[in-house]
Amino acid sequence: MTQLHCIPTDELRRGDVFDFLRELQAEGKIRRFGASVESMEEAGLCLAQPGLSSLQIIFNVLRQKPVDTLFAAAKERGVALIVRLPLASGVLSGRMTAQTRFDERDHRNYNRDGQAFNVGETFAGIPFEVAVDLADALSHYVPEGLTMAQMALRWCLDFDAVTSVIPGAKRPEQARANAAASDLPPLSPGLHEDLRGFYSARVAAHIRGPY
């Protein structure tokens, strides 16, 4: 699989890069191709391209727009959806506070307001202090026996349009805990409804940047 990573929107509109990928495919140099995108507009541009096999998107409890704007079309076209930032840059681990500080080389420090690249890549495009408050409020929805991170990962995996989820990890135990989310039972329909309502009422208005 060859996958474009967040190339400029204008390049996606032109489509020349997809022609090139199809040429490589016809020559047997690549088997399949996909793209990583920032916004649902970009996702739509990619879905319109014949031969697209996968789309990597930002999707998490704090960034739910793809459910309504992308999932049905991706399923109809048989395009795999790869979810990145399922923990919203770690804020959905439930371990951050307004006093949490990050290394100067960490995008959570230097890209909080989109200074370096799309703000949606950092805390789902939500101001850090607001994201921390939202995560604190979400802690009340975590089922007994689960961590917030496990709930957030399982929530993503519960959507049948989602093929895989790629959370980050700094330590082996984090990687193992993340992987274990795939073995957890689905969250209840009632919890899904509650998290949907939480997003609509308390989250959506805070998201910045192309979405």
URSUL-V714906 format. One record per residue. N is the residue number from 1. OMEGA is omega as a letter, one per 30 degrees, with the letter a starting at -180 (none if undefined). NEAR is the number of other C-alpha atoms within 10 Angstrom. Layout:
n:N omega:OMEGA near:NEAR
n:N omega:OMEGA near:NEAR
This chain:
n:1 omega:l near:10
n:2 omega:a near:15
n:3 omega:l near:16
n:4 omega:l near:16
n:5 omega:l near:13
n:6 omega:l near:16
n:7 omega:a near:14
n:8 omega:a near:11
n:9 omega:a near:16
n:10 omega:l near:9
n:11 omega:l near:11
n:12 omega:l near:20
n:13 omega:l near:13
n:14 omega:l near:11
n:15 omega:a near:15
n:16 omega:a near:11
n:17 omega:l near:14
n:18 omega:l near:21
n:19 omega:l near:13
n:20 omega:l near:11
n:21 omega:l near:22
n:22 omega:l near:21
n:23 omega:l near:13
n:24 omega:l near:15
n:25 omega:l near:16
n:26 omega:l near:11
n:27 omega:l near:10
n:28 omega:a near:10
n:29 omega:l near:12
n:30 omega:a near:14
n:31 omega:a near:14
n:32 omega:l near:17
n:33 omega:l near:19
n:34 omega:a near:24
n:35 omega:l near:24
n:36 omega:a near:22
n:37 omega:l near:23
n:38 omega:a near:22
n:39 omega:l near:19
n:40 omega:l near:17
n:41 omega:l near:16
n:42 omega:l near:22
n:43 omega:l near:22
n:44 omega:l near:16
n:45 omega:a near:15
n:46 omega:a near:23
n:47 omega:a near:22
n:48 omega:a near:12
n:49 omega:l near:15
n:50 omega:l near:11
n:51 omega:a near:17
n:52 omega:a near:21
n:53 omega:a near:22
n:54 omega:l near:23
n:55 omega:l near:23
n:56 omega:a near:25
n:57 omega:l near:24
n:58 omega:a near:24
n:59 omega:l near:23
n:60 omega:a near:21
n:61 omega:a near:24
n:62 omega:a near:30
n:63 omega:a near:22
n:64 omega:a near:18
n:65 omega:a near:19
n:66 omega:a near:17
n:67 omega:a near:13
n:68 omega:a near:9
n:69 omega:a near:14
n:70 omega:a near:18
n:71 omega:a near:18
n:72 omega:a near:14
n:73 omega:l near:15
n:74 omega:l near:20
n:75 omega:a near:14
n:76 omega:a near:9
n:77 omega:a near:14
n:78 omega:a near:14
n:79 omega:l near:20
n:80 omega:l near:19
n:81 omega:l near:25
n:82 omega:a near:19
n:83 omega:l near:22
n:84 omega:a near:20
n:85 omega:l near:23
n:86 omega:l near:28
n:87 omega:l near:27
n:88 omega:l near:25
n:89 omega:l near:18
n:90 omega:a near:18
n:91 omega:l near:24
n:92 omega:l near:29
n:93 omega:a near:18
n:94 omega:a near:19
n:95 omega:a near:13
n:96 omega:l near:18
n:97 omega:l near:15
n:98 omega:a near:11
n:99 omega:a near:8
n:100 omega:l near:10
n:101 omega:a near:11
n:102 omega:l near:11
n:103 omega:a near:9
n:104 omega:l near:9
n:105 omega:a near:9
n:106 omega:a near:11
n:107 omega:l near:19
n:108 omega:l near:18
n:109 omega:a near:14
n:110 omega:a near:16
n:111 omega:a near:19
n:112 omega:a near:22
n:113 omega:l near:20
n:114 omega:a near:16
n:115 omega:a near:10
n:116 omega:l near:10
n:117 omega:a near:13
n:118 omega:a near:20
n:119 omega:l near:23
n:120 omega:l near:25
n:121 omega:a near:21
n:122 omega:a near:24
n:123 omega:l near:28
n:124 omega:l near:29
n:125 omega:a near:24
n:126 omega:l near:26
n:127 omega:a near:16
n:128 omega:a near:21
n:129 omega:l near:15
n:130 omega:a near:14
n:131 omega:l near:24
n:132 omega:l near:22
n:133 omega:l near:15
n:134 omega:l near:20
n:135 omega:l near:21
n:136 omega:l near:18
n:137 omega:l near:13
n:138 omega:a near:18
n:139 omega:a near:15
n:140 omega:l near:9
n:141 omega:a near:13
n:142 omega:l near:16
n:143 omega:l near:14
n:144 omega:l near:6
n:145 omega:l near:8
n:146 omega:l near:13
n:147 omega:l near:15
n:148 omega:l near:23
n:149 omega:l near:23
n:150 omega:l near:22
n:151 omega:a near:24
n:152 omega:l near:23
n:153 omega:a near:27
n:154 omega:l near:23
n:155 omega:l near:20
n:156 omega:a near:22
n:157 omega:a near:21
n:158 omega:l near:15
n:159 omega:a near:12
n:160 omega:l near:11
n:161 omega:a near:21
n:162 omega:l near:20
n:163 omega:l near:16
n:164 omega:a near:15
n:165 omega:a near:22
n:166 omega:l near:15
n:167 omega:l near:19
n:168 omega:l near:15
n:169 omega:l near:13
n:170 omega:a near:7
n:171 omega:a near:8
n:172 omega:a near:9
n:173 omega:l near:10
n:174 omega:l near:14
n:175 omega:l near:13
n:176 omega:l near:11
n:177 omega:l near:14
n:178 omega:a near:19
n:179 omega:a near:16
n:180 omega:a near:13
n:181 omega:a near:19
n:182 omega:l near:16
n:183 omega:a near:8
n:184 omega:l near:14
n:185 omega:l near:9
n:186 omega:l near:16
n:187 omega:a near:16
n:188 omega:l near:12
n:189 omega:l near:9
n:190 omega:l near:9
n:191 omega:l near:14
n:192 omega:l near:15
n:193 omega:l near:11
n:194 omega:a near:13
n:195 omega:l near:18
n:196 omega:l near:15
n:197 omega:l near:12
n:198 omega:l near:17
n:199 omega:a near:18
n:200 omega:a near:14
n:201 omega:a near:10
n:202 omega:a near:12
n:203 omega:a near:19
n:204 omega:a near:15
n:205 omega:a near:10
n:206 omega:a near:13
n:207 omega:a near:18
n:208 omega:l near:16
n:209 omega:l near:15
n:210 omega:a near:13
n:211 omega:none near:18
